[in-house]
Amino acid sequence: VSDDDVNRIRRQIEGDFKVEGTLRTERSMDIKRLMDIGCYRGLRHRRGLPVRGQRTSTNARTHKGKRRAIAGKKAPPKK
């Protein structure tokens, strides 16, 4: 593929689609808008939970992050 072909393809892609920083900015603004209007999807984003209806009882570890440590049972005091 020649340099001319590569440049033509690049111009076509950048003209028709949002790429790189523009795409990243638009996606973050869309999520921020959902959070600002307080809709269900925005609340899920704000709480760090799955947005698209997945179960959270047993799965969703990736989106929720690492488990929070809970103090284990304390041994009864020795007499």
mmJSON file of the N, C-alpha and C atoms, coordinates in Angstrom:
{"data_MODEL":{"atom_site":{
"group_PDB":["ATOM","ATOM","ATOM","ATOM","ATOM","ATOM","ATOM","ATOM","ATOM","ATOM","ATOM","ATOM","ATOM","ATOM","ATOM","ATOM","ATOM","ATOM","ATOM","ATOM","ATOM","ATOM","ATOM","ATOM","ATOM","ATOM","ATOM","ATOM","ATOM","ATOM","ATOM","ATOM","ATOM","ATOM","ATOM","ATOM","ATOM","ATOM","ATOM","ATOM","ATOM","ATOM","ATOM","ATOM","ATOM","ATOM","ATOM","ATOM","ATOM","ATOM","ATOM","ATOM","ATOM","ATOM","ATOM","ATOM","ATOM","ATOM","ATOM","ATOM","ATOM","ATOM","ATOM","ATOM","ATOM","ATOM","ATOM","ATOM","ATOM","ATOM","ATOM","ATOM","ATOM","ATOM","ATOM","ATOM","ATOM","ATOM","ATOM","ATOM","ATOM","ATOM","ATOM","ATOM","ATOM","ATOM","ATOM","ATOM","ATOM","ATOM","ATOM","ATOM","ATOM","ATOM","ATOM","ATOM","ATOM","ATOM","ATOM","ATOM","ATOM","ATOM","ATOM","ATOM","ATOM","ATOM","ATOM","ATOM","ATOM","ATOM","ATOM","ATOM","ATOM","ATOM","ATOM","ATOM","ATOM","ATOM","ATOM","ATOM","ATOM","ATOM","ATOM","ATOM","ATOM","ATOM","ATOM","ATOM","ATOM","ATOM","ATOM","ATOM","ATOM","ATOM","ATOM","ATOM","ATOM","ATOM","ATOM","ATOM","ATOM","ATOM","ATOM","ATOM","ATOM","ATOM","ATOM","ATOM","ATOM","ATOM","ATOM","ATOM","ATOM","ATOM","ATOM","ATOM","ATOM","ATOM","ATOM","ATOM","ATOM","ATOM","ATOM","ATOM","ATOM","ATOM","ATOM","ATOM","ATOM","ATOM","ATOM","ATOM","ATOM","ATOM","ATOM","ATOM","ATOM","ATOM","ATOM","ATOM","ATOM","ATOM","ATOM","ATOM","ATOM","ATOM","ATOM","ATOM","ATOM","ATOM","ATOM","ATOM","ATOM","ATOM","ATOM","ATOM","ATOM","ATOM","ATOM","ATOM","ATOM","ATOM","ATOM","ATOM","ATOM","ATOM","ATOM","ATOM","ATOM","ATOM","ATOM","ATOM","ATOM","ATOM","ATOM","ATOM","ATOM","ATOM","ATOM","ATOM","ATOM","ATOM","ATOM","ATOM","ATOM","ATOM","ATOM","ATOM","ATOM","ATOM","ATOM","ATOM","ATOM","ATOM","ATOM","ATOM","ATOM"],
"id":[1,2,3,4,5,6,7,8,9,10,11,12,13,14,15,16,17,18,19,20,21,22,23,24,25,26,27,28,29,30,31,32,33,34,35,36,37,38,39,40,41,42,43,44,45,46,47,48,49,50,51,52,53,54,55,56,57,58,59,60,61,62,63,64,65,66,67,68,69,70,71,72,73,74,75,76,77,78,79,80,81,82,83,84,85,86,87,88,89,90,91,92,93,94,95,96,97,98,99,100,101,102,103,104,105,106,107,108,109,110,111,112,113,114,115,116,117,118,119,120,121,122,123,124,125,126,127,128,129,130,131,132,133,134,135,136,137,138,139,140,141,142,143,144,145,146,147,148,149,150,151,152,153,154,155,156,157,158,159,160,161,162,163,164,165,166,167,168,169,170,171,172,173,174,175,176,177,178,179,180,181,182,183,184,185,186,187,188,189,190,191,192,193,194,195,196,197,198,199,200,201,202,203,204,205,206,207,208,209,210,211,212,213,214,215,216,217,218,219,220,221,222,223,224,225,226,227,228,229,230,231,232,233,234,235,236,237],
"type_symbol":["N","C","C","N","C","C","N","C","C","N","C","C","N","C","C","N","C","C","N","C","C","N","C","C","N","C","C","N","C","C","N","C","C","N","C","C","N","C","C","N","C","C","N","C","C","N","C","C","N","C","C","N","C","C","N","C","C","N","C","C","N","C","C","N","C","C","N","C","C","N","C","C","N","C","C","N","C","C","N","C","C","N","C","C","N","C","C","N","C","C","N","C","C","N","C","C","N","C","C","N","C","C","N","C","C","N","C","C","N","C","C","N","C","C","N","C","C","N","C","C","N","C","C","N","C","C","N","C","C","N","C","C","N","C","C","N","C","C","N","C","C","N","C","C","N","C","C","N","C","C","N","C","C","N","C","C","N","C","C","N","C","C","N","C","C","N","C","C","N","C","C","N","C","C","N","C","C","N","C","C","N","C","C","N","C","C","N","C","C","N","C","C","N","C","C","N","C","C","N","C","C","N","C","C","N","C","C","N","C","C","N","C","C","N","C","C","N","C","C","N","C","C","N","C","C","N","C","C","N","C","C","N","C","C","N","C","C"],
"label_atom_id":["N","CA","C","N","CA","C","N","CA","C","N","CA","C","N","CA","C","N","CA","C","N","CA","C","N","CA","C","N","CA","C","N","CA","C","N","CA","C","N","CA","C","N","CA","C","N","CA","C","N","CA","C","N","CA","C","N","CA","C","N","CA","C","N","CA","C","N","CA","C","N","CA","C","N","CA","C","N","CA","C","N","CA","C","N","CA","C","N","CA","C","N","CA","C","N","CA","C","N","CA","C","N","CA","C","N","CA","C","N","CA","C","N","CA","C","N","CA","C","N","CA","C","N","CA","C","N","CA","C","N","CA","C","N","CA","C","N","CA","C","N","CA","C","N","CA","C","N","CA","C","N","CA","C","N","CA","C","N","CA","C","N","CA","C","N","CA","C","N","CA","C","N","CA","C","N","CA","C","N","CA","C","N","CA","C","N","CA","C","N","CA","C","N","CA","C","N","CA","C","N","CA","C","N","CA","C","N","CA","C","N","CA","C","N","CA","C","N","CA","C","N","CA","C","N","CA","C","N","CA","C","N","CA","C","N","CA","C","N","CA","C","N","CA","C","N","CA","C","N","CA","C","N","CA","C","N","CA","C","N","CA","C","N","CA","C","N","CA","C","N","CA","C","N","CA","C"],
"label_alt_id":[null,null,null,null,null,null,null,null,null,null,null,null,null,null,null,null,null,null,null,null,null,null,null,null,null,null,null,null,null,null,null,null,null,null,null,null,null,null,null,null,null,null,null,null,null,null,null,null,null,null,null,null,null,null,null,null,null,null,null,null,null,null,null,null,null,null,null,null,null,null,null,null,null,null,null,null,null,null,null,null,null,null,null,null,null,null,null,null,null,null,null,null,null,null,null,null,null,null,null,null,null,null,null,null,null,null,null,null,null,null,null,null,null,null,null,null,null,null,null,null,null,null,null,null,null,null,null,null,null,null,null,null,null,null,null,null,null,null,null,null,null,null,null,null,null,null,null,null,null,null,null,null,null,null,null,null,null,null,null,null,null,null,null,null,null,null,null,null,null,null,null,null,null,null,null,null,null,null,null,null,null,null,null,null,null,null,null,null,null,null,null,null,null,null,null,null,null,null,null,null,null,null,null,null,null,null,null,null,null,null,null,null,null,null,null,null,null,null,null,null,null,null,null,null,null,null,null,null,null,null,null,null,null,null,null,null,null],
"label_comp_id":["VAL","VAL","VAL","SER","SER","SER","ASP","ASP","ASP","ASP","ASP","ASP","ASP","ASP","ASP","VAL","VAL","VAL","ASN","ASN","ASN","ARG","ARG","ARG","ILE","ILE","ILE","ARG","ARG","ARG","ARG","ARG","ARG","GLN","GLN","GLN","ILE","ILE","ILE","GLU","GLU","GLU","GLY","GLY","GLY","ASP","ASP","ASP","PHE","PHE","PHE","LYS","LYS","LYS","VAL","VAL","VAL","GLU","GLU","GLU","GLY","GLY","GLY","THR","THR","THR","LEU","LEU","LEU","ARG","ARG","ARG","THR","THR","THR","GLU","GLU","GLU","ARG","ARG","ARG","SER","SER","SER","MET","MET","MET","ASP","ASP","ASP","ILE","ILE","ILE","LYS","LYS","LYS","ARG","ARG","ARG","LEU","LEU","LEU","MET","MET","MET","ASP","ASP","ASP","ILE","ILE","ILE","GLY","GLY","GLY","CYS","CYS","CYS","TYR","TYR","TYR","ARG","ARG","ARG","GLY","GLY","GLY","LEU","LEU","LEU","ARG","ARG","ARG","HIS","HIS","HIS","ARG","ARG","ARG","ARG","ARG","ARG","GLY","GLY","GLY","LEU","LEU","LEU","PRO","PRO","PRO","VAL","VAL","VAL","ARG","ARG","ARG","GLY","GLY","GLY","GLN","GLN","GLN","ARG","ARG","ARG","THR","THR","THR","SER","SER","SER","THR","THR","THR","ASN","ASN","ASN","ALA","ALA","ALA","ARG","ARG","ARG","THR","THR","THR","HIS","HIS","HIS","LYS","LYS","LYS","GLY","GLY","GLY","LYS","LYS","LYS","ARG","ARG","ARG","ARG","ARG","ARG","ALA","ALA","ALA","ILE","ILE","ILE","ALA","ALA","ALA","GLY","GLY","GLY","LYS","LYS","LYS","LYS","LYS","LYS","ALA","ALA","ALA","PRO","PRO","PRO","PRO","PRO","PRO","LYS","LYS","LYS","LYS","LYS","LYS"],
"label_asym_id":["A","A","A","A","A","A","A","A","A","A","A","A","A","A","A","A","A","A","A","A","A","A","A","A","A","A","A","A","A","A","A","A","A","A","A","A","A","A","A","A","A","A","A","A","A","A","A","A","A","A","A","A","A","A","A","A","A","A","A","A","A","A","A","A","A","A","A","A","A","A","A","A","A","A","A","A","A","A","A","A","A","A","A","A","A","A","A","A","A","A","A","A","A","A","A","A","A","A","A","A","A","A","A","A","A","A","A","A","A","A","A","A","A","A","A","A","A","A","A","A","A","A","A","A","A","A","A","A","A","A","A","A","A","A","A","A","A","A","A","A","A","A","A","A","A","A","A","A","A","A","A","A","A","A","A","A","A","A","A","A","A","A","A","A","A","A","A","A","A","A","A","A","A","A","A","A","A","A","A","A","A","A","A","A","A","A","A","A","A","A","A","A","A","A","A","A","A","A","A","A","A","A","A","A","A","A","A","A","A","A","A","A","A","A","A","A","A","A","A","A","A","A","A","A","A","A","A","A","A","A","A","A","A","A","A","A","A"],
"label_entity_id":["1","1","1","1","1","1","1","1","1","1","1","1","1","1","1","1","1","1","1","1","1","1","1","1","1","1","1","1","1","1","1","1","1","1","1","1","1","1","1","1","1","1","1","1","1","1","1","1","1","1","1","1","1","1","1","1","1","1","1","1","1","1","1","1","1","1","1","1","1","1","1","1","1","1","1","1","1","1","1","1","1","1","1","1","1","1","1","1","1","1","1","1","1","1","1","1","1","1","1","1","1","1","1","1","1","1","1","1","1","1","1","1","1","1","1","1","1","1","1","1","1","1","1","1","1","1","1","1","1","1","1","1","1","1","1","1","1","1","1","1","1","1","1","1","1","1","1","1","1","1","1","1","1","1","1","1","1","1","1","1","1","1","1","1","1","1","1","1","1","1","1","1","1","1","1","1","1","1","1","1","1","1","1","1","1","1","1","1","1","1","1","1","1","1","1","1","1","1","1","1","1","1","1","1","1","1","1","1","1","1","1","1","1","1","1","1","1","1","1","1","1","1","1","1","1","1","1","1","1","1","1","1","1","1","1","1","1"],
"label_seq_id":[1,1,1,2,2,2,3,3,3,4,4,4,5,5,5,6,6,6,7,7,7,8,8,8,9,9,9,10,10,10,11,11,11,12,12,12,13,13,13,14,14,14,15,15,15,16,16,16,17,17,17,18,18,18,19,19,19,20,20,20,21,21,21,22,22,22,23,23,23,24,24,24,25,25,25,26,26,26,27,27,27,28,28,28,29,29,29,30,30,30,31,31,31,32,32,32,33,33,33,34,34,34,35,35,35,36,36,36,37,37,37,38,38,38,39,39,39,40,40,40,41,41,41,42,42,42,43,43,43,44,44,44,45,45,45,46,46,46,47,47,47,48,48,48,49,49,49,50,50,50,51,51,51,52,52,52,53,53,53,54,54,54,55,55,55,56,56,56,57,57,57,58,58,58,59,59,59,60,60,60,61,61,61,62,62,62,63,63,63,64,64,64,65,65,65,66,66,66,67,67,67,68,68,68,69,69,69,70,70,70,71,71,71,72,72,72,73,73,73,74,74,74,75,75,75,76,76,76,77,77,77,78,78,78,79,79,79],
"pdbx_PDB_ins_code":[null,null,null,null,null,null,null,null,null,null,null,null,null,null,null,null,null,null,null,null,null,null,null,null,null,null,null,null,null,null,null,null,null,null,null,null,null,null,null,null,null,null,null,null,null,null,null,null,null,null,null,null,null,null,null,null,null,null,null,null,null,null,null,null,null,null,null,null,null,null,null,null,null,null,null,null,null,null,null,null,null,null,null,null,null,null,null,null,null,null,null,null,null,null,null,null,null,null,null,null,null,null,null,null,null,null,null,null,null,null,null,null,null,null,null,null,null,null,null,null,null,null,null,null,null,null,null,null,null,null,null,null,null,null,null,null,null,null,null,null,null,null,null,null,null,null,null,null,null,null,null,null,null,null,null,null,null,null,null,null,null,null,null,null,null,null,null,null,null,null,null,null,null,null,null,null,null,null,null,null,null,null,null,null,null,null,null,null,null,null,null,null,null,null,null,null,null,null,null,null,null,null,null,null,null,null,null,null,null,null,null,null,null,null,null,null,null,null,null,null,null,null,null,null,null,null,null,null,null,null,null,null,null,null,null,null,null],
"Cartn_x":[0.859,0.0,0.901,0.647,1.499,1.112,1.998,1.729,0.492,0.309,-0.86,-2.157,-2.148,-3.327,-3.598,-2.536,-2.687,-3.282,-2.777,-3.301,-4.759,-5.123,-6.505,-7.432,-6.994,-7.793,-7.919,-6.817,-6.839,-7.806,-7.766,-8.682,-10.135,-10.383,-11.747,-12.251,-11.408,-11.8,-12.017,-11.07,-11.187,-12.335,-12.718,-13.84,-15.184,-15.279,-16.563,-16.809,-15.744,-15.896,-15.179,-15.614,-14.9,-13.838,-12.619,-11.526,-10.694,-9.896,-8.93,-9.558,-8.985,-9.412,-10.842,-11.283,-12.657,-13.652,-13.395,-14.278,-14.265,-13.07,-12.933,-13.686,-13.535,-14.216,-15.725,-16.203,-17.648,-18.239,-17.55,-18.05,-18.106,-17.055,-17.062,-18.147,-18.393,-19.457,-20.835,-21.011,-22.285,-22.548,-21.518,-21.674,-21.928,-21.221,-21.422,-22.848,-23.382,-24.751,-25.735,-25.525,-26.408,-26.362,-25.169,-25.045,-25.696,-25.559,-26.12,-27.64,-28.279,-29.741,-30.321,-29.475,-29.916,-30.751,-30.601,-31.362,-30.742,-31.412,-30.973,-29.564,-29.299,-27.967,-26.905,-27.251,-26.31,-25.989,-27.012,-26.789,-25.899,-26.1,-25.258,-23.806,-23.596,-22.235,-21.634,-22.427,-21.935,-21.536,-22.301,-22.018,-21.001,-20.6,-19.606,-20.159,-21.417,-22.064,-22.319,-22.635,-22.943,-24.152,-24.102,-25.123,-26.162,-25.79,-26.649,-27.46,-27.848,-28.792,-28.199,-26.88,-26.284,-26.586,-26.512,-26.723,-25.522,-25.781,-24.683,-24.541,-25.463,-25.405,-24.124,-23.784,-22.611,-21.5,-21.817,-20.779,-20.524,-20.093,-19.841,-18.603,-17.681,-16.474,-15.626,-15.592,-14.747,-15.177,-16.457,-16.927,-16.941,-17.255,-17.319,-15.933,-14.925,-13.57,-13.281,-12.144,-11.754,-12.742,-12.833,-13.731,-13.232,-14.163,-13.788,-13.591,-12.533,-12.236,-13.228,-13.715,-14.602,-13.87,-13.878,-13.149,-13.678,-12.761,-13.146,-13.669,-14.141,-14.651,-13.497,-13.728,-12.696,-12.754,-11.593,-11.54,-12.044,-12.783,-13.276,-12.092,-12.216,-11.091,-10.806,-9.502,-9.112,-9.292,-9.711,-9.979,-8.748],
"Cartn_y":[-1.18,0.0,1.238,2.138,3.33,4.378,5.356,6.433,7.227,7.384,8.116,7.399,6.061,5.27,5.391,5.316,5.417,6.77,7.832,9.173,9.31,8.711,8.784,8.044,6.869,6.096,6.873,7.457,8.217,9.398,10.136,11.273,10.803,9.673,9.129,8.779,8.097,7.69,8.913,9.841,11.017,11.929,11.881,12.685,12.092,10.753,10.094,9.706,9.477,8.945,9.824,9.706,10.366,9.392,9.866,8.99,9.693,8.899,9.373,10.288,11.46,12.364,12.827,13.039,13.493,12.454,11.195,10.108,9.967,10.022,9.895,11.022,12.239,13.392,13.255,12.851,12.73,11.653,10.518,9.451,9.904,10.589,11.045,12.098,12.951,13.949,13.284,12.218,11.491,10.889,10.286,9.677,10.759,11.877,12.986,13.523,13.614,14.084,13.147,11.825,10.862,11.034,11.265,11.428,12.736,13.79,15.088,15.083,14.406,14.417,13.429,12.556,11.676,10.502,10.07,8.915,7.631,6.522,5.241,4.9,5.04,4.721,5.624,6.886,7.804,7.409,6.962,6.52,5.291,4.375,3.176,3.552,4.503,4.972,5.595,6.409,7.115,6.136,5.054,4.081,3.029,3.046,2.084,0.683,0.579,-0.717,-0.932,-2.176,-2.417,-1.595,-1.108,-0.186,-0.902,-1.999,-2.592,-3.792,-3.806,-4.807,-6.123,-6.206,-7.464,-7.714,-8.977,-9.316,-8.857,-8.495,-8.025,-8.852,-9.786,-10.587,-11.395,-12.059,-12.922,-12.448,-11.785,-11.395,-9.892,-9.281,-7.838,-7.411,-8.337,-7.983,-6.971,-7.077,-6.184,-4.737,-4.473,-3.089,-2.574,-3.451,-3.017,-2.813,-3.481,-3.358,-4.453,-4.328,-5.358,-5.4,-6.575,-6.724,-5.875,-5.31,-4.554,-5.537,-5.356,-6.275,-6.048,-7.148,-7.101,-7.813,-7.236,-7.83,-9.235,-10.188,-11.573,-11.731,-12.939,-13.188,-13.137,-12.48,-12.387,-13.64,-14.115,-15.298,-14.893,-15.785,-15.439,-15.244,-14.318,-14.063,-15.278,-15.543,-16.69,-16.328,-17.324,-17.069,-17.244],
"Cartn_z":[0.0,0.0,0.0,-0.901,-1.015,0.029,0.216,1.169,0.768,-0.523,-1.011,-0.626,-0.765,-0.383,1.114,1.91,3.364,3.741,3.129,3.427,3.015,1.886,1.42,2.389,2.845,3.809,5.115,5.576,6.827,6.736,5.627,5.445,5.439,4.793,4.727,6.13,6.901,8.255,9.135,9.13,9.993,9.566,8.303,7.849,8.228,8.226,8.456,9.908,10.68,12.034,13.04,14.299,15.387,15.881,15.996,16.426,17.49,18.207,19.196,20.237,20.444,21.513,21.37,20.146,19.917,20.411,20.087,20.508,22.027,22.618,24.067,24.772,24.283,24.881,24.779,23.605,23.419,24.326,24.461,25.334,26.783,27.255,28.641,28.869,27.878,28.005,28.025,27.244,27.255,28.633,29.228,30.549,31.594,31.494,32.43,32.323,31.104,30.912,31.603,31.456,32.113,33.627,34.166,35.615,36.066,35.272,35.653,35.674,34.699,34.681,35.688,36.254,37.333,36.876,35.629,35.165,35.73,35.541,36.091,35.634,34.328,33.808,34.426,34.646,35.269,36.698,37.426,38.804,38.844,37.902,37.854,37.569,36.661,36.386,37.636,38.326,39.504,40.606,40.766,41.819,41.407,40.138,39.681,39.529,39.126,38.93,37.443,37.036,35.623,35.187,33.96,33.473,32.632,31.989,30.969,31.45,32.71,33.179,33.627,33.777,34.204,35.678,36.067,37.465,38.286,39.549,40.392,41.652,41.873,43.086,43.142,42.028,42.06,41.146,40.056,39.108,39.183,38.123,38.019,38.785,39.033,39.775,39.015,37.685,36.897,37.074,36.971,37.041,38.475,39.445,40.827,41.428,40.877,41.409,42.419,43.08,44.041,45.196,45.812,46.957,48.113,48.858,50.048,51.187,51.94,53.036,54.173,54.717,55.87,56.994,58.182,59.303,59.567,59.705,59.965,61.384,61.696,63.037,64.029,65.141,66.164,67.029,67.397,68.266,69.652,70.316,71.658,72.611,73.542,74.461,75.334,75.553,76.388,77.851,78.64,80.065,80.9],
"occupancy":[1.0,1.0,1.0,1.0,1.0,1.0,1.0,1.0,1.0,1.0,1.0,1.0,1.0,1.0,1.0,1.0,1.0,1.0,1.0,1.0,1.0,1.0,1.0,1.0,1.0,1.0,1.0,1.0,1.0,1.0,1.0,1.0,1.0,1.0,1.0,1.0,1.0,1.0,1.0,1.0,1.0,1.0,1.0,1.0,1.0,1.0,1.0,1.0,1.0,1.0,1.0,1.0,1.0,1.0,1.0,1.0,1.0,1.0,1.0,1.0,1.0,1.0,1.0,1.0,1.0,1.0,1.0,1.0,1.0,1.0,1.0,1.0,1.0,1.0,1.0,1.0,1.0,1.0,1.0,1.0,1.0,1.0,1.0,1.0,1.0,1.0,1.0,1.0,1.0,1.0,1.0,1.0,1.0,1.0,1.0,1.0,1.0,1.0,1.0,1.0,1.0,1.0,1.0,1.0,1.0,1.0,1.0,1.0,1.0,1.0,1.0,1.0,1.0,1.0,1.0,1.0,1.0,1.0,1.0,1.0,1.0,1.0,1.0,1.0,1.0,1.0,1.0,1.0,1.0,1.0,1.0,1.0,1.0,1.0,1.0,1.0,1.0,1.0,1.0,1.0,1.0,1.0,1.0,1.0,1.0,1.0,1.0,1.0,1.0,1.0,1.0,1.0,1.0,1.0,1.0,1.0,1.0,1.0,1.0,1.0,1.0,1.0,1.0,1.0,1.0,1.0,1.0,1.0,1.0,1.0,1.0,1.0,1.0,1.0,1.0,1.0,1.0,1.0,1.0,1.0,1.0,1.0,1.0,1.0,1.0,1.0,1.0,1.0,1.0,1.0,1.0,1.0,1.0,1.0,1.0,1.0,1.0,1.0,1.0,1.0,1.0,1.0,1.0,1.0,1.0,1.0,1.0,1.0,1.0,1.0,1.0,1.0,1.0,1.0,1.0,1.0,1.0,1.0,1.0,1.0,1.0,1.0,1.0,1.0,1.0,1.0,1.0,1.0,1.0,1.0,1.0,1.0,1.0,1.0,1.0,1.0,1.0],
"B_iso_or_equiv":[0.0,0.0,0.0,0.0,0.0,0.0,0.0,0.0,0.0,0.0,0.0,0.0,0.0,0.0,0.0,0.0,0.0,0.0,0.0,0.0,0.0,0.0,0.0,0.0,0.0,0.0,0.0,0.0,0.0,0.0,0.0,0.0,0.0,0.0,0.0,0.0,0.0,0.0,0.0,0.0,0.0,0.0,0.0,0.0,0.0,0.0,0.0,0.0,0.0,0.0,0.0,0.0,0.0,0.0,0.0,0.0,0.0,0.0,0.0,0.0,0.0,0.0,0.0,0.0,0.0,0.0,0.0,0.0,0.0,0.0,0.0,0.0,0.0,0.0,0.0,0.0,0.0,0.0,0.0,0.0,0.0,0.0,0.0,0.0,0.0,0.0,0.0,0.0,0.0,0.0,0.0,0.0,0.0,0.0,0.0,0.0,0.0,0.0,0.0,0.0,0.0,0.0,0.0,0.0,0.0,0.0,0.0,0.0,0.0,0.0,0.0,0.0,0.0,0.0,0.0,0.0,0.0,0.0,0.0,0.0,0.0,0.0,0.0,0.0,0.0,0.0,0.0,0.0,0.0,0.0,0.0,0.0,0.0,0.0,0.0,0.0,0.0,0.0,0.0,0.0,0.0,0.0,0.0,0.0,0.0,0.0,0.0,0.0,0.0,0.0,0.0,0.0,0.0,0.0,0.0,0.0,0.0,0.0,0.0,0.0,0.0,0.0,0.0,0.0,0.0,0.0,0.0,0.0,0.0,0.0,0.0,0.0,0.0,0.0,0.0,0.0,0.0,0.0,0.0,0.0,0.0,0.0,0.0,0.0,0.0,0.0,0.0,0.0,0.0,0.0,0.0,0.0,0.0,0.0,0.0,0.0,0.0,0.0,0.0,0.0,0.0,0.0,0.0,0.0,0.0,0.0,0.0,0.0,0.0,0.0,0.0,0.0,0.0,0.0,0.0,0.0,0.0,0.0,0.0,0.0,0.0,0.0,0.0,0.0,0.0,0.0,0.0,0.0,0.0,0.0,0.0,0.0,0.0,0.0,0.0,0.0,0.0],
"pdbx_formal_charge":[null,null,null,null,null,null,null,null,null,null,null,null,null,null,null,null,null,null,null,null,null,null,null,null,null,null,null,null,null,null,null,null,null,null,null,null,null,null,null,null,null,null,null,null,null,null,null,null,null,null,null,null,null,null,null,null,null,null,null,null,null,null,null,null,null,null,null,null,null,null,null,null,null,null,null,null,null,null,null,null,null,null,null,null,null,null,null,null,null,null,null,null,null,null,null,null,null,null,null,null,null,null,null,null,null,null,null,null,null,null,null,null,null,null,null,null,null,null,null,null,null,null,null,null,null,null,null,null,null,null,null,null,null,null,null,null,null,null,null,null,null,null,null,null,null,null,null,null,null,null,null,null,null,null,null,null,null,null,null,null,null,null,null,null,null,null,null,null,null,null,null,null,null,null,null,null,null,null,null,null,null,null,null,null,null,null,null,null,null,null,null,null,null,null,null,null,null,null,null,null,null,null,null,null,null,null,null,null,null,null,null,null,null,null,null,null,null,null,null,null,null,null,null,null,null,null,null,null,null,null,null,null,null,null,null,null,null],
"auth_seq_id":[1,1,1,2,2,2,3,3,3,4,4,4,5,5,5,6,6,6,7,7,7,8,8,8,9,9,9,10,10,10,11,11,11,12,12,12,13,13,13,14,14,14,15,15,15,16,16,16,17,17,17,18,18,18,19,19,19,20,20,20,21,21,21,22,22,22,23,23,23,24,24,24,25,25,25,26,26,26,27,27,27,28,28,28,29,29,29,30,30,30,31,31,31,32,32,32,33,33,33,34,34,34,35,35,35,36,36,36,37,37,37,38,38,38,39,39,39,40,40,40,41,41,41,42,42,42,43,43,43,44,44,44,45,45,45,46,46,46,47,47,47,48,48,48,49,49,49,50,50,50,51,51,51,52,52,52,53,53,53,54,54,54,55,55,55,56,56,56,57,57,57,58,58,58,59,59,59,60,60,60,61,61,61,62,62,62,63,63,63,64,64,64,65,65,65,66,66,66,67,67,67,68,68,68,69,69,69,70,70,70,71,71,71,72,72,72,73,73,73,74,74,74,75,75,75,76,76,76,77,77,77,78,78,78,79,79,79],
"auth_comp_id":["VAL","VAL","VAL","SER","SER","SER","ASP","ASP","ASP","ASP","ASP","ASP","ASP","ASP","ASP","VAL","VAL","VAL","ASN","ASN","ASN","ARG","ARG","ARG","ILE","ILE","ILE","ARG","ARG","ARG","ARG","ARG","ARG","GLN","GLN","GLN","ILE","ILE","ILE","GLU","GLU","GLU","GLY","GLY","GLY","ASP","ASP","ASP","PHE","PHE","PHE","LYS","LYS","LYS","VAL","VAL","VAL","GLU","GLU","GLU","GLY","GLY","GLY","THR","THR","THR","LEU","LEU","LEU","ARG","ARG","ARG","THR","THR","THR","GLU","GLU","GLU","ARG","ARG","ARG","SER","SER","SER","MET","MET","MET","ASP","ASP","ASP","ILE","ILE","ILE","LYS","LYS","LYS","ARG","ARG","ARG","LEU","LEU","LEU","MET","MET","MET","ASP","ASP","ASP","ILE","ILE","ILE","GLY","GLY","GLY","CYS","CYS","CYS","TYR","TYR","TYR","ARG","ARG","ARG","GLY","GLY","GLY","LEU","LEU","LEU","ARG","ARG","ARG","HIS","HIS","HIS","ARG","ARG","ARG","ARG","ARG","ARG","GLY","GLY","GLY","LEU","LEU","LEU","PRO","PRO","PRO","VAL","VAL","VAL","ARG","ARG","ARG","GLY","GLY","GLY","GLN","GLN","GLN","ARG","ARG","ARG","THR","THR","THR","SER","SER","SER","THR","THR","THR","ASN","ASN","ASN","ALA","ALA","ALA","ARG","ARG","ARG","THR","THR","THR","HIS","HIS","HIS","LYS","LYS","LYS","GLY","GLY","GLY","LYS","LYS","LYS","ARG","ARG","ARG","ARG","ARG","ARG","ALA","ALA","ALA","ILE","ILE","ILE","ALA","ALA","ALA","GLY","GLY","GLY","LYS","LYS","LYS","LYS","LYS","LYS","ALA","ALA","ALA","PRO","PRO","PRO","PRO","PRO","PRO","LYS","LYS","LYS","LYS","LYS","LYS"],
"auth_asym_id":["A","A","A","A","A","A","A","A","A","A","A","A","A","A","A","A","A","A","A","A","A","A","A","A","A","A","A","A","A","A","A","A","A","A","A","A","A","A","A","A","A","A","A","A","A","A","A","A","A","A","A","A","A","A","A","A","A","A","A","A","A","A","A","A","A","A","A","A","A","A","A","A","A","A","A","A","A","A","A","A","A","A","A","A","A","A","A","A","A","A","A","A","A","A","A","A","A","A","A","A","A","A","A","A","A","A","A","A","A","A","A","A","A","A","A","A","A","A","A","A","A","A","A","A","A","A","A","A","A","A","A","A","A","A","A","A","A","A","A","A","A","A","A","A","A","A","A","A","A","A","A","A","A","A","A","A","A","A","A","A","A","A","A","A","A","A","A","A","A","A","A","A","A","A","A","A","A","A","A","A","A","A","A","A","A","A","A","A","A","A","A","A","A","A","A","A","A","A","A","A","A","A","A","A","A","A","A","A","A","A","A","A","A","A","A","A","A","A","A","A","A","A","A","A","A","A","A","A","A","A","A","A","A","A","A","A","A"],
"auth_atom_id":["N","CA","C","N","CA","C","N","CA","C","N","CA","C","N","CA","C","N","CA","C","N","CA","C","N","CA","C","N","CA","C","N","CA","C","N","CA","C","N","CA","C","N","CA","C","N","CA","C","N","CA","C","N","CA","C","N","CA","C","N","CA","C","N","CA","C","N","CA","C","N","CA","C","N","CA","C","N","CA","C","N","CA","C","N","CA","C","N","CA","C","N","CA","C","N","CA","C","N","CA","C","N","CA","C","N","CA","C","N","CA","C","N","CA","C","N","CA","C","N","CA","C","N","CA","C","N","CA","C","N","CA","C","N","CA","C","N","CA","C","N","CA","C","N","CA","C","N","CA","C","N","CA","C","N","CA","C","N","CA","C","N","CA","C","N","CA","C","N","CA","C","N","CA","C","N","CA","C","N","CA","C","N","CA","C","N","CA","C","N","CA","C","N","CA","C","N","CA","C","N","CA","C","N","CA","C","N","CA","C","N","CA","C","N","CA","C","N","CA","C","N","CA","C","N","CA","C","N","CA","C","N","CA","C","N","CA","C","N","CA","C","N","CA","C","N","CA","C","N","CA","C","N","CA","C","N","CA","C","N","CA","C","N","CA","C","N","CA","C","N","CA","C","N","CA","C"],
"pdbx_PDB_model_num":[1,1,1,1,1,1,1,1,1,1,1,1,1,1,1,1,1,1,1,1,1,1,1,1,1,1,1,1,1,1,1,1,1,1,1,1,1,1,1,1,1,1,1,1,1,1,1,1,1,1,1,1,1,1,1,1,1,1,1,1,1,1,1,1,1,1,1,1,1,1,1,1,1,1,1,1,1,1,1,1,1,1,1,1,1,1,1,1,1,1,1,1,1,1,1,1,1,1,1,1,1,1,1,1,1,1,1,1,1,1,1,1,1,1,1,1,1,1,1,1,1,1,1,1,1,1,1,1,1,1,1,1,1,1,1,1,1,1,1,1,1,1,1,1,1,1,1,1,1,1,1,1,1,1,1,1,1,1,1,1,1,1,1,1,1,1,1,1,1,1,1,1,1,1,1,1,1,1,1,1,1,1,1,1,1,1,1,1,1,1,1,1,1,1,1,1,1,1,1,1,1,1,1,1,1,1,1,1,1,1,1,1,1,1,1,1,1,1,1,1,1,1,1,1,1,1,1,1,1,1,1,1,1,1,1,1,1]
}}}
